[in-house]
């Protein structure tokens, strides 16, 4: 019965993929019928992933995700304990056996083995831990039958909160699911960004960032004040001294044809707040030693209008998953950060199904990345691997999002994300908090005034 179901699914996906490749990524397919949407929570998970496992059982069926762990997380640090402390690697991918696994790796992942001969990738049992709060599943199903892309695909209409297209039919719909995925509603992180030099040396940049959806502000969403706002974002740098006080404020818009992202920065040196239209696309980021662009944060963010998008289809792939070791407060940054890449001893990869999406820079547009290939986890809609190509078509950078499930708050997010420059041998790791006394704070009470330019000025001072 199981094998028949998987064979039928494979045939269906192959036929669908052939049809999709002939369609423009900007076509406004969007909403599906009530009959189609009824598959959510039935043959599909409530978020649109295939509920069944794969043919050989190496990817298990989704059975509800991880909504409670083996141990309660520390209330003082906001770190969930590792729910799988006894798991051991099934095997490791190395340069010696790479040929056996290349079909389940991205070109960027394969390039890491060529760049670093001692690189290895520990592969563990696949655990489909992703889950959302139960109340959001009804929101996602409603979106499936109502949300549409605006003209050109650069925004959404008739959209509510999270995941507009759980049954995507175009590449842009897949990308919008990543952009709008649930990240706790209201969350504050105390974290460290580390630009790592080719020799492994680094100076940590510490910061606090806050992400809040309008629905989670005091008083909830306001029809006028929060019109066209997807979320509010605030970032404050606290170390090193030369950057302390630098702050960034973003009002992320939903329909970016109607209105572009609103952004302001407070520069500690200049002691003033200014609008920052360059906090978008390939604009420079602060405190990263030139290693990432504005739209590299969170793997990929912002308006998708500079690219032509193509849906390649689905595939099975080894991606970072359930990497709870990266949040272990007993580990120091020196133990995690090595020359070339993070210490593989503390990484975890699993076999999962991903959506493969290709973005090619439009004729006449400018961006330092001429092409991006994204691999987006079907269970959480998080971009888990992204390969970046330069203007010559050469593979340049590879990004990985180390997924974890914050099971105490039913929120999939990342323990950290990395961005490797294959040319220079440098890389950036964002999101570590092992040496910080506090990591995540959820359900923070915030008001709309906390995300004003006046508030930004007060924070800087």
C-alpha positions in Angstrom: 0.0 0.0 0.0 2.8 2.4 1.0 4.9 1.7 -2.1 1.8 2.1 -4.4 1.1 5.5 -2.8 4.7 6.7 -3.2 4.8 5.5 -6.8 1.6 7.4 -7.6 2.9 10.5 -5.9 6.2 10.3 -7.9 4.2 10.1 -11.1 2.0 13.0 -10.1 4.9 15.2 -9.2 6.8 14.4 -12.4 3.8 15.3 -14.5 3.2 18.5 -12.5 6.8 19.5 -12.8 6.8 19.1 -16.6 3.7 21.3 -16.8 5.2 23.9 -14.4 8.4 24.3 -16.3 6.4 25.5 -19.3 4.7 28.3 -17.3 5.9 31.7 -16.4 6.9 32.1 -12.7 5.0 35.4 -12.5 1.6 33.9 -13.5 -1.1 34.5 -10.9 -2.2 30.9 -10.4 -2.3 31.2 -6.6 -5.5 30.1 -5.0 -6.8 26.6 -5.3 -10.3 25.2 -5.0 -11.9 24.1 -1.8 -11.7 20.5 -3.0 -7.9 20.8 -3.5 -7.4 22.6 -0.2 -9.1 19.7 1.6 -5.9 17.7 1.0 -4.2 19.9 3.6 -4.2 17.8 6.8 -5.1 14.7 4.9 -2.7 13.5 2.2 -0.7 16.7 2.8 0.5 18.2 6.1 -1.4 21.3 7.2 1.4 23.3 5.6 1.4 21.5 2.3 4.2 19.0 2.6 3.7 15.4 1.5 2.6 13.6 4.6 3.8 10.1 3.5 7.4 9.1 3.7 9.5 8.1 0.7 9.7 4.7 -0.9 12.6 3.2 1.1 11.6 4.8 4.4 14.7 6.9 4.8 12.2 9.9 5.0 9.5 8.9 7.4 5.9 10.0 7.4 5.0 13.3 9.1 3.0 12.5 12.3 2.4 16.0 13.7 5.9 17.3 14.3 7.7 17.8 17.5 5.5 19.8 19.8 7.1 18.8 23.1 10.6 17.6 23.9 12.3 15.1 26.1 13.2 18.0 28.5 11.8 21.4 29.2 13.9 24.3 27.8 15.6 26.5 30.3 13.4 29.4 31.2 16.5 31.6 31.7 18.2 31.1 28.4 15.4 30.4 25.8 17.3 27.4 24.5 15.3 24.2 23.9 17.2 21.1 25.1 18.3 18.6 22.5 15.4 16.2 22.2 17.6 13.6 20.5 20.7 13.4 22.7 21.3 9.7 22.0 21.2 10.0 18.2 24.4 9.0 16.4 25.4 9.7 12.8 24.2 7.0 10.4 27.3 7.8 8.2 29.5 10.7 7.2 29.9 12.1 3.7 33.6 12.8 3.0 35.7 13.4 -0.1 36.3 9.6 -0.2 32.6 8.7 -0.6 31.3 11.9 -2.1 30.4 10.3 -5.5 27.9 8.0 -3.7 25.8 11.0 -2.4 26.3 13.8 -5.0 22.8 13.5 -6.4 21.4 14.5 -3.0 23.7 17.5 -2.6 23.6 21.0 -4.1 26.5 22.2 -6.3 27.5 24.5 -3.5 27.6 21.7 -1.0 29.7 19.6 -3.3 32.1 22.6 -3.8 32.7 22.7 -0.1 34.3 19.3 -0.3 36.5 20.4 -3.1 37.5 23.6 -1.3 38.2 21.9 2.0 39.7 18.4 1.7 39.0 17.6 5.4 35.4 18.7 5.2 32.7 16.2 6.3 29.0 16.0 6.7 27.5 13.9 9.4 24.1 12.4 8.4 21.6 11.4 11.0 18.2 9.7 11.1 15.6 12.0 9.5 13.1 13.4 12.0 10.3 15.5 10.6 9.9 17.8 13.6 8.4 21.0 12.0 5.0 22.1 13.3 3.0 25.3 13.8 0.5 26.3 16.5 -2.8 24.5 15.7 -4.7 27.8 15.2 -2.4 28.8 12.2 -3.4 25.7 10.2 -6.8 27.1 9.6 -5.2 30.4 8.4 -3.0 28.5 6.0 -6.0 26.6 4.6 -7.9 29.8 4.1 -4.9 31.4 2.3 -4.8 28.4 -0.1 -8.2 29.3 -1.4 -7.9 33.1 -1.4 -4.4 34.5 -1.7 -3.1 35.7 -5.0 0.1 37.3 -6.3 -0.1 40.9 -7.4 1.0 41.8 -10.9 4.5 40.7 -11.5 4.5 38.5 -8.3 6.0 41.2 -6.1 3.3 41.1 -3.5 0.3 39.4 -2.1 -3.5 40.1 -2.0 -6.1 38.5 0.2 -3.4 37.2 2.5 -3.5 36.5 6.2 -0.3 36.3 8.3 1.6 33.2 7.2 2.1 30.8 4.2 0.0 32.1 1.3 0.5 29.1 -1.0 0.7 25.8 0.8 0.0 24.1 -2.5 2.3 26.2 -4.7 2.1 26.1 -8.5 4.9 28.5 -9.4 8.4 29.3 -8.2 7.4 32.7 -6.7 4.7 31.1 -4.6 7.4 28.8 -3.1 9.6 31.8 -2.4 6.7 33.8 -0.8 6.1 30.8 1.5 9.7 31.2 2.8 9.4 34.9 3.2 6.1 34.7 5.2 6.8 31.5 7.2 6.0 31.6 10.9 8.8 32.7 13.2 7.0 32.9 16.5 4.8 36.0 16.0 6.9 38.0 18.5 10.5 37.1 19.2 13.6 38.7 20.5 17.1 37.2 20.0 20.3 38.0 21.7 22.8 36.6 19.2 26.3 36.9 17.7 27.3 37.3 14.1 30.9 36.2 13.3 32.8 37.1 10.2 35.5 34.4 10.0 38.7 35.0 8.1 40.4 32.4 6.0 42.8 31.5 8.8 40.0 31.0 11.2 40.4 34.2 13.2 37.3 36.3 14.1 35.9 39.1 16.1 32.3 38.5 17.3 29.7 41.2 16.6 26.9 41.0 19.2 23.4 42.2 18.7 19.8 42.1 19.8 17.1 41.8 17.1 13.4 41.8 17.5 10.8 40.5 15.0 7.1 41.2 15.5 4.0 40.6 13.3 1.3 43.3 13.7 -1.1 40.7 15.0 1.2 40.3 18.1 1.5 44.0 19.0 -0.4 45.4 21.9 -4.0 45.9 20.6 -3.3 43.6 17.6 -3.3 44.6 13.9 -4.6 48.1 13.2 -6.2 48.4 9.8 -4.7 51.8 9.1 -1.3 51.9 10.8 -0.4 48.3 9.8 -1.8 48.5 6.3 0.5 46.5 4.0 2.9 45.6 6.8 4.1 42.0 7.0 6.3 42.5 10.1 8.4 45.0 12.1 12.1 44.3 12.6 14.6 46.1 14.9 18.3 45.3 15.2 20.7 46.8 17.8 24.5 46.2 17.8 25.9 45.9 21.3 29.6 45.0 20.6 32.3 45.6 19.6 32.7 49.1 20.8 33.3 50.7 17.4 29.8 49.5 16.3 27.9 49.8 19.6 24.8 51.9 19.2 24.3 51.2 15.5 20.6 50.2 14.9 18.4 49.3 12.1 14.6 49.5 11.8 12.5 47.9 9.1 8.8 47.9 8.3 8.5 45.0 5.9 5.7 45.5 3.4 3.6 42.8 1.8 2.7 44.4 -1.5 6.1 45.8 -2.6 4.7 47.1 -5.9 2.4 49.3 -3.8 5.1 50.4 -1.4 8.8 49.4 -1.1 10.3 48.3 2.2 10.6 51.1 4.8 14.0 51.2 6.5 15.9 53.6 8.8 19.3 53.4 10.4 20.9 55.0 13.4 24.6 55.6 12.9 26.5 55.8 16.2 29.2 57.9 14.6 26.9 60.4 13.0 24.4 60.3 15.9 21.4 60.6 13.6 18.6 58.6 12.1 18.2 58.5 8.4 16.1 56.7 5.8 18.0 53.8 4.3 16.6 52.7 0.9 19.8 50.7 0.4 18.8 48.2 3.1 17.5 46.0 0.4 18.8 43.7 -2.5 22.6 43.8 -2.6 23.0 46.8 -0.3 25.8 46.5 2.2 25.1 45.1 5.7 26.7 46.4 8.9 29.1 44.3 11.0 29.6 41.5 8.5 33.0 42.5 7.0 31.4 42.7 3.5 30.4 39.0 3.6 26.7 39.4 3.0 24.2 41.6 1.3 21.0 43.0 2.8 18.9 40.2 1.2 21.2 37.4 2.4 19.8 37.7 6.0 17.4 34.9 6.9 18.9 33.1 3.9 16.8 35.3 1.6 14.5 38.2 2.2 12.8 41.1 0.5 11.3 41.9 -2.9 11.8 39.2 -5.6 11.3 41.6 -8.5 14.9 41.7 -9.8 14.8 38.0 -10.8 13.1 35.7 -13.2 12.0 32.7 -11.2 11.8 29.1 -12.4 10.4 26.1 -10.4 12.6 23.1 -11.0 10.5 20.7 -8.9 11.1 18.6 -5.8 14.0 16.4 -4.8 15.4 14.6 -1.8 18.5 16.3 -0.4 20.8 16.3 2.7 20.1 19.6 4.5 21.0 20.9 8.0 18.3 19.8 10.3 17.6 19.5 14.1 21.1 21.0 14.7 20.5 21.5 18.5 24.2 21.1 19.2 24.7 24.6 17.8 22.7 26.0 20.7 24.6 24.2 23.4 25.7 26.8 26.0 28.5 24.5 27.1 30.3 25.0 23.8 32.3 28.2 23.1 32.6 30.0 19.8 36.2 28.8 19.6 34.9 25.2 19.7 32.3 25.8 17.0 34.2 28.2 14.6 37.0 26.8 12.5 38.9 28.0 9.5 36.8 27.4 6.4 33.6 26.1 8.1 31.9 25.3 11.4 33.2 22.3 13.3 31.4 19.3 11.7 31.5 17.5 15.1 28.5 19.7 16.1 26.6 19.7 12.9 23.7 17.5 11.8 22.3 16.8 8.3 19.2 14.8 7.4 17.5 13.6 4.2 14.5 15.7 3.5 12.3 16.7 0.5 12.9 20.2 -0.8 11.5 22.5 -3.4 14.2 23.6 -5.9 13.8 27.1 -7.2 16.1 29.0 -9.6 16.4 32.8 -9.7 18.1 34.4 -12.8 18.8 38.2 -12.8 16.4 40.0 -15.2 17.8 41.7 -18.3 18.7 45.3 -17.3 18.7 44.6 -13.6 21.8 44.9 -11.3 22.7 42.6 -8.4 26.0 41.0 -7.4 24.3 37.6 -7.6 23.4 36.9 -11.2 21.8 33.6 -10.2 20.6 31.9 -7.1 19.4 28.3 -6.7 17.3 27.8 -3.6 16.4 24.5 -1.8 13.4 25.1 0.5 12.3 22.5 3.1 8.8 21.2 2.3 7.9 20.9 6.0 8.9 24.3 7.4 9.1 26.4 4.1 12.6 27.5 5.3 15.3 28.0 2.7 17.8 25.4 3.9 20.5 25.8 1.2 21.1 28.5 -1.4 23.8 28.5 -4.0 24.9 32.0 -5.3 26.5 32.6 -8.7 28.4 35.7 -9.9 28.0 37.7 -13.1 30.3 35.2 -15.0 28.0 32.3 -14.0 30.6 31.0 -11.6 29.5 29.4 -8.3 30.5 32.0 -5.6 28.8 31.5 -2.3 26.9 28.8 -0.5 24.4 29.4 2.3 23.0 26.9 4.8 20.3 27.4 7.4 20.7 25.0 10.3 17.0 24.2 11.1 15.7 23.5 14.6 12.2 23.2 16.0 11.6 25.4 19.0 9.1 22.8 20.3 8.1 24.8 23.4 6.5 27.5 21.2 5.7 25.4 18.1 8.1 27.4 15.9 10.5 26.1 13.3 13.5 28.5 12.9 17.3 28.3 12.7 20.0 27.7 15.3 22.3 29.6 12.9 22.9 30.3 9.3 26.2 30.3 7.4 27.3 32.0 4.2 30.6 30.7 2.6 32.7 32.7 0.1 34.3 29.9 -2.0 36.7 32.4 -3.6 38.2 34.0 -0.5 37.8 31.1 2.0 36.0 33.4 4.4 32.6 32.8 5.8 29.9 34.4 8.0 27.9 32.6 10.7 24.8 34.4 12.1 22.6 33.5 15.0 25.0 31.8 17.5 24.3 32.6 21.2 26.3 29.9 23.0 28.2 32.5 25.1 25.2 34.7 25.7 23.3 34.4 29.0 20.0 34.8 27.1 19.1 33.6 23.6 15.4 33.7 22.6 12.5 35.5 24.3 9.1 34.7 22.9 5.7 36.5 23.2 7.3 39.8 24.0 4.9 42.6 24.6 5.6 45.3 22.1 3.8 48.4 20.9 3.7 50.0 17.5 5.6 53.0 18.9 8.6 50.7 19.7 9.1 50.5 15.9 9.2 54.2 15.1 12.1 56.4 14.0 11.8 58.2 17.3 12.3 54.9 19.2 15.3 54.2 17.0 16.9 57.5 18.0 16.4 56.7 21.7 17.9 53.3 21.3 21.0 54.7 19.6 21.6 57.2 22.4 
